[in-house]
Amino acid sequence: MRWALIDRNPLETWVHPTYKICLLGDACHPMLVRVISRISTPASNPQCNTRQSQPYRAQGAAMAVEDAAVIGNLFSRVTSLKQVPSLLRAYQQLRHPRTSSMQIASRKNRGVFHFADGPAQEARDASMRASMEVEVQRLRGAKAETDVENANVWADRAKIRAQFGYDADAEVEKWRQSEEAMNTV
């Protein structure tokens, strides 16, 4: 079985101008990084350049679930088809900045995890070491006053909070309380 992993830059809009269709998940914000490599292929073409994409933050499914949660909440109180355009605009307004930042962070990880030996790699290693030392002190009961920025997003507390602390329902409720929502729904 074969399947493709496809990458693209963030789209400007996810909602068709007719408001009859919108995109979510990997259709509008795949979380992959494109890598060009030379691989072997069938005998008809023994070597060719092929684009391969690899996830570097593993957030594709999470972003799709968040998209669905936002759309579900937004549409949970629909009483008229006239509300659909403003709700689809709200969906994109609420989700686009977050998913775009996750795509960018995923791409940054590719660089962070694959530095050649040298100053950038040494700075990354020093950052990871400093963060690890803070975590060891926390495990030993010391209270760290601040989080140490870590090049490894999986070990940076601030990045972890931003990544896993998103509350789709709270974001929709904030939007519902906004003046824009009051005027459009």
C-alpha positions in Angstrom: 0.0 0.0 0.0 1.3 3.5 -0.9 0.0 6.9 0.2 1.4 10.4 -0.1 2.3 12.8 2.7 1.8 16.3 1.3 3.0 19.6 2.5 2.0 23.2 1.7 2.4 26.7 3.1 -0.5 28.1 5.1 -3.5 29.0 2.9 -4.8 32.5 2.9 -8.4 31.4 3.2 -10.1 28.1 4.1 -13.6 29.2 3.3 -15.0 29.3 -0.3 -16.5 32.7 -1.3 -19.9 31.1 -1.6 -19.7 29.9 2.0 -20.9 26.4 0.9 -17.6 24.7 1.7 -14.7 25.1 4.0 -11.5 23.1 4.7 -10.1 21.8 7.9 -7.2 19.6 9.0 -4.5 18.6 6.6 -6.6 19.9 3.7 -5.6 23.5 4.7 -2.7 23.1 7.2 -0.7 20.0 6.8 2.0 19.6 9.5 4.8 18.2 7.3 8.2 19.3 6.2 9.4 18.7 2.6 12.7 17.0 2.2 14.4 16.3 -1.1 16.3 13.0 -1.3 17.5 10.5 -3.8 15.8 7.1 -3.4 15.7 3.9 -5.3 12.5 3.2 -7.3 11.3 0.4 -9.5 13.7 -1.0 -12.2 12.2 1.2 -14.9 13.8 4.2 -13.2 16.5 3.0 -10.8 17.2 6.5 -9.2 15.2 9.6 -9.2 14.8 12.7 -7.0 11.7 12.3 -4.9 10.1 14.7 -2.4 9.5 13.1 0.9 7.7 14.8 3.8 8.1 14.0 7.4 6.2 15.3 10.4 8.4 17.1 12.9 5.9 18.1 15.5 3.2 15.5 15.2 0.3 18.0 15.4 -1.6 17.2 12.3 -4.4 15.2 13.9 -4.5 17.5 16.9 -5.1 20.5 14.7 -7.8 18.7 12.8 -9.6 17.8 16.1 -9.3 21.4 17.3 -10.7 22.6 14.0 -13.7 20.2 14.3 -14.3 21.3 17.9 -14.3 25.0 16.9 -16.7 24.3 14.0 -18.9 22.1 16.2 -19.2 24.8 18.9 -19.7 27.6 16.5 -22.5 25.7 14.6 -24.1 24.3 17.8 -26.4 27.4 18.1 -27.3 28.0 14.5 -30.9 29.1 14.1 -30.7 30.4 10.5 -28.7 29.7 7.3 -27.9 33.4 7.3 -25.5 32.8 10.2 -23.3 30.4 8.2 -21.1 33.0 6.5 -20.2 34.8 9.7 -19.6 31.5 11.5 -17.3 30.2 8.8 -15.4 33.5 8.9 -15.1 33.2 12.7 -13.8 29.6 12.3 -11.0 30.8 10.1 -10.3 33.8 12.3 -10.1 31.6 15.4 -8.0 28.8 13.8 -5.8 30.3 11.2 -3.2 32.0 13.5 -2.8 28.9 15.7 -2.5 26.4 12.8 -0.1 28.6 10.9 2.1 29.0 13.9 2.1 25.2 14.4 3.1 24.7 10.8 6.0 27.2 11.2 7.1 25.6 14.4 7.1 22.2 12.7 9.3 23.5 10.0 11.7 25.0 12.6 12.0 21.6 14.3 13.4 20.2 11.1 16.3 22.6 11.3 16.7 22.2 15.0 16.9 18.4 14.9 19.3 18.3 11.9 22.0 20.9 12.4 25.4 20.0 11.1 28.2 20.2 13.7 29.1 23.8 14.4 27.9 26.9 16.2 24.2 26.4 15.7 24.3 22.8 16.8 26.4 23.8 19.9 24.0 26.6 20.8 21.0 24.1 20.4 22.8 21.6 22.6 23.6 24.2 25.3 19.9 25.3 25.3 18.8 21.7 25.7 21.4 21.1 28.5 20.3 24.2 30.4 16.7 23.2 30.2 17.4 19.7 31.3 19.4 20.9 34.3 16.4 23.1 35.4 14.1 20.0 35.0 16.4 17.9 37.1 16.4 20.5 39.8 12.6 20.6 39.7 12.5 16.8 40.1 14.7 17.2 43.1 12.2 19.6 44.7 13.8 22.9 43.8 11.5 25.6 42.6 12.6 27.1 39.3 11.6 30.8 39.1 11.3 30.8 35.3 11.1 28.4 32.4 14.3 28.0 30.4 13.7 28.3 26.6 14.7 25.1 25.0 15.4 24.5 21.3 13.6 21.1 21.7 9.9 22.0 21.7 9.1 18.7 23.5 11.1 19.9 26.5 10.2 23.6 26.5 7.4 24.3 29.1 6.2 27.5 27.5 5.9 25.8 24.1 4.2 22.7 25.6 1.6 25.0 27.3 1.0 26.8 24.0 0.7 23.5 22.2 -1.4 21.5 24.6 -3.2 24.2 26.5 -5.5 25.3 23.7 -9.2 25.3 24.7 -11.4 25.3 21.6 -14.6 26.0 23.5 -13.0 28.8 25.5 -11.8 30.4 22.3 -15.3 30.2 20.7 -16.9 31.7 23.9 -14.4 34.6 23.8 -15.5 35.2 20.1 -19.2 35.0 21.0 -18.6 37.7 23.6 -16.8 39.9 21.1 -18.4 42.9 19.5 -17.8 41.4 16.1 -19.9 38.3 17.0 -22.6 40.4 18.5 -22.9 42.3 15.2 -22.8 39.4 12.9 -24.6 36.5 14.4 
